[in-house]
Amino acid sequence: PRSGGAEPLQRLARRRAAPWDALVGSVLDPGYWKRQTFIIANVHELLPHPWTKEDLSVAELQPTGSLLIGYLQPPKKKDGEEKGLSINIVRYVSIGKVDDNVRVQMKSAGEQYGLDIDFAEWEPGSKSSVTELVDVALVNYKVMAQLGPTLGDALKELRRLLVNDGRLILITDEDDEFTLGGSFEKVFEAQELKDLEELEGLSFETGTSAGQVLRDAKLRLMKITRDLECGLTLALVAPVVTVTLKDSKAAADKQIAKKKKKATGGVEKQRRS
């Protein structure tokens, strides 16, 4: 059994309830704050660097609270510290079912950070009402376990909403990985080997291996950060982009046109001077 972390729900169900079980997952649970600290310390490392993309649009699948909105905000600069580049969340979209209390919390957080919060309906097997693509998609811990067999549909929808260079951040606990079908480390290893036989024993609830679920959604596991003490894992997942010869030619033509425009602008500037 994996050491550290909060006791999984499966184990709680197998033994007699104890008085402290009611505290598990609440703000009175010491493990709760360890998990929040872990997320705060690591989630920014998985966001795009502000050199490449300063303004970000974010989608969160079936939020269970508003804390992630605050965690994604740029850290405050200390006195005397140069401002420098930092990310700026310009749009935040909630995808799927949201509790009324959570909706109120998210709207309040939006007011606090000067951010419009949008809410889009989504049901497994269908597309959400979101029309604009996002740079980052988030799934907080416990959400994957709640989705169960519909997790594959959820991942496909998030991939549909992501820009081609976007990022999906999965925050998971042991129950979430059980739903996915196995540890991220095994999926990562098998993915690198490109050998489906290595995924034997990783049985997704729908009967599909965890690695295949990601492949079906056209996603690829890129990085894993695990903390055994708090029991959480942060996984960075990226879209798989298939580039055709036509796409390559179009991109090359665009670059040539951009260089010509820049060169022409320089000549015009010299003539005026």
N, C-alpha and C positions, 0 to 999 in steps of 0.2 A: 504494500500500500504506500502511496505517496505521503511523505512526511510533511508536516506543517499545514497551515491554512485552516479555514473554517471547516467544521465537520460537515461532510456532504449530507444532503437530505436523505439519500438512500440509507446511510448508516443510522440516522436519527430514527428512521421508520422501523429499523430492525431491532431496536432496543426500547426498553421502557422509558417513557418520557421523564425528564428530570426538570426540576423547577427553573433552572437557568436556560432551558431550551427556548423559552418565550423571548429571551433577550437576543437570540441569534439573529443577526442581520439588522438589528435596530441600532439607534445611535448610542444605546447603553452597552452594546457589545464592544469590548476593547478591539476585537478583530475588525470591526467596521471602520474604525479610524485608521488602522494599519492599512486597510485596503484603499481608503481615500488618499492617504499619504503616498502610497505606491503609484496610484494613477497620476496624481499631481506631479510627482517627480519624474515620470517617464513619458507622459502623453505628448509633451511638446517635442520630444526627440523624433516622433513619428510623423509630425506635420511637415509639409513642404517648407523648405528654407525660404525666408523672406527675400533672398537674392533672386530666387526663381519665380516666386509668386507671393506678393505682399498682401493682397486682398483675397480672402477666402470665403467661399460659400460652403455651408455645412448642412448635412442631413443626418438626423439621428433616427434609428428605427425603434419604434414603440418605446419612447422614453419612460423611465420609471421615476424621474425626478428632474431637477433643473441644475444639479451640481456641475455637470459636464460643460454647460454654457460658461460658467465661471472659470472652470479649469482651463479652458481653451484661450482665455484672454491673455494678452502678453503680460509677462511679469513686470511689476512696477520697478522703475529705475531707482537706485539708491541715490542719495544726495551726492552731487559731484560727478556722478557717472554719466558718460556721454549717452545720448539718446539712441543713436544708431538705428538700424532697420529692425522692424518687428512686424509680426503678422497682424492682420486686422480682419476680424470676422465681420463681414458685411451682410450676411444672410444666414438664417438658421431655420431649417425646415424639419418639422416632426412628421415622420411617416408611420401610418398605421394607427392602431387603437391607443388612446391616451386617456387615463383616468382624469376626471374633472378636476380633482385637487392638483394633479400634476400639471394640467393645462394652466391653472391659476398661477402655480409656482413658476412655470416657464415664462408666462407673460410678465410676471413681476421681475424676473431676471432680465428679460428683454428691456424693460424700462430702466433697470439699474445700469445696464451696459449700453444703452442707446441703440438697441437692436430690434428690428422687426422679427417676430416669431410667426412663421406660417405653419398651419396644420393641414396635412393632406391625408385623406382616407386611403387605405390600402387593404385589400383582402388577398390571401394566398391564391395564386393562379391568375391574378389580374394585374393590371398596371395601375399605379397611383396617378393622381391628378397633377403631379409635378411635371412642368413642361421645360423648365430651365435646368441645365445640368449643374452638378455640384463638384467641388474640388475634393472634399473629404466626406466620407460617410462613417458613422459611428454605430457600434452595437455595444451597449453596456452589459455588464455581467448579469446573469439570470435570464436575460431576454432570449438567448438561443435555446435554453432549456424550456422556456415557456412556449416557444414556437414548435418544438418537437419535430414531427415529420414534415412540417411546412417550412423548415429552415432553408431547404434548397430553393424554394420559390422566393423567399426573402432575399437570399444572396443574389439571385438573378435580377431581382428588381433593383437592388442597390447598385449592381454592375451597370444596369441600364441607365441609371441616373448619374453615374460617375463620368467625368471627362476622361479622355484616354490616358492622361498622365495623373489621374486622381489617385486617392489612397483610401482604402477601407481599413479602419482600425477596429479590431475585435477585442473587447475586454471580457475575459472569460474566467469562470471558476471551474471546479471539478465537475459540477453538474452539466455545465455547458459543453465541456469536452466529451463527456459521456454521450450527450445528445449528438455531437458531431461524429463520434465514433472512435475516438482515440486521441492520444496526445499530439500536439502540434509537432513535437520533435520527430515522431514517426512519419507524419505526413510530409514534413520538410525533407527528411532523408529520402523517402520514396519518390518524392517530386524531383529531387536533384538527380536521382538515378533513372528517372523516367521509366520506372518498372512497376507496373500495377501489381505484380505478384508480391512486392514488398508491402503492399497495403492489406494483405490478408490479416484478418483479426480486427481490422478497424471497421466495424459494422455499423453503418449509419442506420437510424431507425427505419428508413424506407427500404433497407436492404442494399443500399449503395454504399461503397466505401467513402470515407471522409475525403480522401484525395480526389475521388471522382466527383463529389459534390462541388468542390471548388472548380474543377475543370469544366463541369457542365455549366457553371455560372461564368466561365471565362475569367477566372481569377487565379492568382498565383501567390502562394505564401512567400514573403520576402524576409521577414525578421521576427524573432520571438524574444520576448523579455519576460522571464518568469520569476516570481518571488514565492519560495516555498513557505515562508513564515506567514504571509497574509493569504496565500492560496490563490492568488490571481495571476493571470498571464495576459500580456498585451501582445497581440499579433498584428503585424503590418501586412496587409494583403493588397496586391496591385492588379489592375486590369490586364488581361492578356490582349494585346493588340495585334491583329493580323494585317500586315502591310502588303498590299499588292503592288505590282509593277506600275500600274496606273497611279496609285497613291504616291509612290516614290517620285515619279516623273512630275506630278502636280506640285509636290513639295519642292523639288529642285527648281521648277519654273518660278515658283513663288519667291524663292531665295534670290534667283537671278534678277527678277523684276525689282525686288527690294534693293539690291545692290545698285542697279541702274538708276533707280529713283534717287538714291543717296548720292551717287556720283553726279547726276544731273543737278541736284540741289547745290552741290559744292561748286560746280562750274558757274551757276547763276549767281551765287554769292560772290565769287571772284569778280564777275563782270560788273556787279553793282559797286564793288569797292574800287 
